[in-house]
Amino acid sequence: MPRYFFNTHGARENPDEDGEILPDDEVAWKEATIIAGEIFKDMDGKLRPGQEWKLEVLSEDRKPLYMIQINSKKE
């Protein structure tokens, strides 16, 4: 089974050094949505207008597969 890496970018860069072994890309996408939801919930109001947060899913050979991105701005 392939290994996937889940890197976060925003206030703090958090590269995933270990990765996670998952059956396929579809399961990696589902895991990304779960991780993103948990992290965003834990931000607890810390994301400010003008900031950006991203979760990037990389394949075993460290090529980008998916990205979940949150941009905030004041209108």
Steps between C-alpha positions, in 0.01 A plus 500: 500500500621853426608759755343848503630816665279772650677837528341808653587858407389812679605667822735206553642272236455138598660255255394138540824305523347156562194487279220252525451173314158494335339280234452765228455867402129499588570392857778761520249768395253387766777505762598853386145627554491348849840645592411844360174508693668405826781754457263780399279428800805512728601842361223629727465846349872557439472537121491873428387693191774498238644169616506174308515138610569195280516125532698340219485128422810358336547160339769255604744667260410840655298624203191714581168319469248718685481827684240636740540875532327754724541869418361768725442865422312798627248645256 
